[in-house]
């Protein structure tokens, strides 16, 4: 088993960790995701979802990807419905509680067309943390005695060698690729994150490759003025893509709040005929636009400006 | 529902009653929906010193009236907070023992306080796949729990189809034996009653009924036998002050429709 750790290190050592320009397009960044990869998504629910990169992977017709995220929202519907992946590891899966249970998620899971592998929120966090720490597992005290644990086969209960207590071990998760959206990043991949960081820092450290999408690219001089603000170091990052409104229709802290009316529209579209609804949505918003700007155009300037005004209210009020 | 005064909704009643269950100075880990709203209500009424934790990573926020977050992960959850941390860090506060109350909603609960938010029917061939645990399993495994949910026969079942968030599991010492040596179900607040749990058996019992609710009604809306003393207390109905504060917080009835 120590072979796994050594090959993780070898892959890391083989990455070009020099300070170099990594700025590219969404389409070019797709080259860093191979069919069959395990892809971890930053953010949580409707916050800092790396939608621009998910959008690009769906358009690139990637195959057999598996995904993990702390909590999965509509991007999970679109991953299943587009066929880029049929396996998602998460603790909660639906657009958000106020929109009810996702009919698309239900269609895929209840008909066994795709797998929603359910772990507790903390266990996913500790799996990324173990991955970030370079250790094979983390011990924890929840999930024991529940049917959530009963559904999973890569867990172990053990007796603590020091105290004799029962404790649960969860294995490290080192994703092939992590997709993380941030407010600011320099061309080398030094990423600054405002607001809630979710599991993103551990995820970046754990991953074998990292693609950063960013609201804006800032100079390395700016980074060096406030290095305390950098949360993800450049040598963990392989690609940097400028994607303004890169989380739309979700939120990016301090920049825009969720585009609620668009999310209402999606929920309505998929309520009665989930599969027709989600396919129509993919056709209109994913396959038809020429580029990300055109996608934003389809969502509409008025909605984007409204979301931006609400987003900035964190600093303006 | 035959509560005499009909000038509030069942979810408003639920909010007020569960807000009352919180005490000033407590550290409360609140889930989305009624718990988020009720914890915020408690802050504005009898418990201004309640420290709310949200699983998105927020410590000590004060949600802005009329701007209720749709989940516990948006920037709206961070208003006037003391600190923002990662999801993992905020959940580890439960494990470390800093939290007084875990406060959650529920889809389905059983006689031992086990919650199901994963599957209706069997896990292998469910009739409904529900959204899952989120932080629910961690919260209920690691701290003392208050659950707020409407009391209906289909929600209060003898044994849940799937234990997503453990209560007393199969009663007796089964929770402790499973390795969950801390925390456990403390109260279930419903639109009919305040429910607690018998210390020995871990089974649900009625602590108090809401004004105008009969013992028969509480039992009829429950899919298993409730432990009930003949001299069970009655709660005071929501006051005008409580309802006004609640409606100020949720004017669009996002969580109190």
Boltz contact constraints between the chains, C-beta under 6 A:
constraints:
  - contact:
      token1: [A, 44]
      token2: [B, 73]
      max_distance: 6.0
  - contact:
      token1: [A, 45]
      token2: [B, 71]
      max_distance: 6.0
  - contact:
      token1: [A, 45]
      token2: [B, 73]
      max_distance: 6.0
  - contact:
      token1: [A, 47]
      token2: [B, 73]
      max_distance: 6.0
  - contact:
      token1: [A, 47]
      token2: [B, 74]
      max_distance: 6.0
  - contact:
      token1: [A, 70]
      token2: [B, 87]
      max_distance: 6.0
  - contact:
      token1: [A, 91]
      token2: [B, 132]
      max_distance: 6.0
  - contact:
      token1: [A, 91]
      token2: [B, 133]
      max_distance: 6.0
  - contact:
      token1: [A, 91]
      token2: [B, 134]
      max_distance: 6.0
  - contact:
      token1: [A, 92]
      token2: [B, 131]
      max_distance: 6.0
  - contact:
      token1: [A, 92]
      token2: [B, 132]
      max_distance: 6.0
  - contact:
      token1: [A, 92]
      token2: [B, 134]
      max_distance: 6.0
  - contact:
      token1: [A, 93]
      token2: [B, 131]
      max_distance: 6.0
  - contact:
      token1: [A, 93]
      token2: [B, 132]
      max_distance: 6.0
  - contact:
      token1: [A, 94]
      token2: [B, 131]
      max_distance: 6.0
  - contact:
      token1: [A, 96]
      token2: [B, 70]
      max_distance: 6.0
  - contact:
      token1: [A, 96]
      token2: [B, 71]
      max_distance: 6.0
  - contact:
      token1: [A, 97]
      token2: [B, 32]
      max_distance: 6.0
  - contact:
      token1: [A, 97]
      token2: [B, 33]
      max_distance: 6.0
  - contact:
      token1: [A, 98]
      token2: [B, 70]
      max_distance: 6.0
  - contact:
      token1: [A, 101]
      token2: [B, 131]
      max_distance: 6.0
  - contact:
      token1: [A, 106]
      token2: [B, 129]
      max_distance: 6.0
  - contact:
      token1: [A, 109]
      token2: [B, 129]
      max_distance: 6.0
  - contact:
      token1: [A, 110]
      token2: [B, 129]
      max_distance: 6.0
  - contact:
      token1: [A, 118]
      token2: [B, 132]
      max_distance: 6.0
  - contact:
      token1: [A, 120]
      token2: [B, 133]
      max_distance: 6.0
  - contact:
      token1: [A, 120]
      token2: [B, 137]
      max_distance: 6.0
  - contact:
      token1: [A, 120]
      token2: [B, 138]
      max_distance: 6.0
  - contact:
      token1: [A, 121]
      token2: [B, 134]
      max_distance: 6.0
  - contact:
      token1: [A, 121]
      token2: [B, 135]
      max_distance: 6.0
  - contact:
      token1: [A, 121]
      token2: [B, 138]
      max_distance: 6.0
  - contact:
      token1: [A, 122]
      token2: [B, 91]
      max_distance: 6.0
  - contact:
      token1: [A, 122]
      token2: [B, 138]
      max_distance: 6.0
  - contact:
      token1: [A, 125]
      token2: [B, 87]
      max_distance: 6.0
  - contact:
      token1: [A, 125]
      token2: [B, 88]
      max_distance: 6.0
  - contact:
      token1: [A, 129]
      token2: [B, 88]
      max_distance: 6.0
  - contact:
      token1: [A, 141]
      token2: [B, 95]
      max_distance: 6.0
  - contact:
      token1: [A, 142]
      token2: [B, 137]
      max_distance: 6.0
  - contact:
      token1: [A, 142]
      token2: [B, 138]
      max_distance: 6.0
  - contact:
      token1: [A, 142]
      token2: [B, 141]
      max_distance: 6.0
  - contact:
      token1: [A, 142]
      token2: [B, 142]
      max_distance: 6.0
  - contact:
      token1: [A, 143]
      token2: [B, 137]
      max_distance: 6.0
  - contact:
      token1: [A, 144]
      token2: [B, 178]
      max_distance: 6.0
  - contact:
      token1: [A, 144]
      token2: [B, 179]
      max_distance: 6.0
  - contact:
      token1: [A, 144]
      token2: [B, 180]
      max_distance: 6.0
  - contact:
      token1: [A, 145]
      token2: [B, 166]
      max_distance: 6.0
  - contact:
      token1: [A, 145]
      token2: [B, 169]
      max_distance: 6.0
  - contact:
      token1: [A, 145]
      token2: [B, 178]
      max_distance: 6.0
  - contact:
      token1: [A, 145]
      token2: [B, 180]
      max_distance: 6.0
  - contact:
      token1: [A, 146]
      token2: [B, 137]
      max_distance: 6.0
  - contact:
      token1: [A, 146]
      token2: [B, 163]
      max_distance: 6.0
  - contact:
      token1: [A, 146]
      token2: [B, 166]
      max_distance: 6.0
  - contact:
      token1: [A, 147]
      token2: [B, 162]
      max_distance: 6.0
  - contact:
      token1: [A, 147]
      token2: [B, 163]
      max_distance: 6.0
  - contact:
      token1: [A, 148]
      token2: [B, 133]
      max_distance: 6.0
  - contact:
      token1: [A, 148]
      token2: [B, 137]
      max_distance: 6.0
  - contact:
      token1: [A, 148]
      token2: [B, 164]
      max_distance: 6.0
  - contact:
      token1: [A, 166]
      token2: [B, 179]
      max_distance: 6.0
  - contact:
      token1: [A, 195]
      token2: [B, 75]
      max_distance: 6.0
  - contact:
      token1: [A, 196]
      token2: [B, 56]
      max_distance: 6.0
  - contact:
      token1: [A, 196]
      token2: [B, 57]
      max_distance: 6.0
  - contact:
      token1: [A, 196]
      token2: [B, 84]
      max_distance: 6.0
  - contact:
      token1: [A, 197]
      token2: [B, 86]
      max_distance: 6.0
  - contact:
      token1: [A, 198]
      token2: [B, 87]
      max_distance: 6.0
  - contact:
      token1: [A, 199]
      token2: [B, 87]
      max_distance: 6.0
  - contact:
      token1: [A, 251]
      token2: [B, 74]
      max_distance: 6.0
  - contact:
      token1: [A, 253]
      token2: [B, 75]
      max_distance: 6.0
  - contact:
      token1: [A, 314]
      token2: [B, 75]
      max_distance: 6.0
